[in-house]
Amino acid sequence: MTPLTLRVATLNISGGEKAFEDSQNATRQSRLQALRQLVKQIDPSVLCLQEVSQFVDADGVTHTLLDEIKESGGYLSAYFGKTVSMDTHLQVKKEVMVEGIFNDWQNWSKGNAVLSRIPFGRLGNPEQPGKPRNIPLYQPPVYQGNRDTEPRFAVLTRLQQPPHPFIATLHLTTLMGERHPPLSRNKIELSHLMRDQQVRQLLELVQQHILETDQPFILTGDFNAPRQEFCIAHLLESENQFVRLKPEEEVSSHAGISEAIDHIFFYPRKRLVDYRCWIEASDLARRSSDHLPVTAEIQIK
């Protein structure tokens, strides 16, 4: 069987214009234009996004950047999985929700998304059309309008085209002040523990039906963790034999952080024929988001 070649990219779009300023706002329009051009330039067949946000206005019309990206990239399928929303987590400490109330929005939500030029298949029977699933990784008792208490999810899907790879994208926890002095050792340790638990939650889900049966699995996202952190170096790579697709140049993928925290992984190694991975660090990419896209050309048998 001829190997399947996929170009997969992951990008945190930094809130997806979370405040949704007036459509004439020059900064927003410039950023949106750059993002559309970037998607065309890197040209992934599967695009995984984090921090996509959307709102439903007073007339019931949904406004989402996902539609713009779907059109720009010529994607056949797109799925949005919400992590936090006004209807479930209304919190007066969250500025965008307060603005939404007084702009008469029916709802506002933020989450992860997957867009694909290959149709989504069912998770159990990939030859049939299917729909991705939004999987909870962390749900706090009470959402307090900050990143410390923000729910975390992963979107899991499968492609209809043989060998029917599974694809997941996630956005793991980072805590307030974790990377800024004065550093709190307790907070750093807690953030590492939370990310470890969230990765374990996903691995527990896929263990029987993906890992134990050696199904091809592409795991992407904003891990908020460098490659040497325990949840990556030990849990994914050493313990479960995931292959981190190493970029050609190990540059930072997020402003203000010296190492990449956005990654693409593949499982199992024996079904990976070849790959090329890179971080797009162009001016266009920097104008699109405070994260840089990680892209990989993957050959799967």
Buried (B, 14 or more C-beta within 10 A) or exposed (E): EEBBEBBBBBBBBBBBBBBBEEEEBEEBBEBBBBBBBBBEEBBBBBBBBBBBBBBBBEEEEBBBBBEBBBEBBEBEBBBBBBBBBBEEBBBEEBEBBBBBEEEEBBBBBBBBBBBBBBBBBBBEEBEEEBEBBBBBBBEEEEBBBEEBBBBBBBBBBBBBBEBBBBBBBBBBBBBEBBBEEEEBEEBBEBBBEBBBBBBBBBBEBBEEEBBEEEBBBBBBBBBBBBBEBBBBBEBBBEEBEBBBBBBEEEBBBBEEBEBBBBBBBBBBEEBBEEBEBBBBBBEBBBBBBBBBBBBBBBBBE
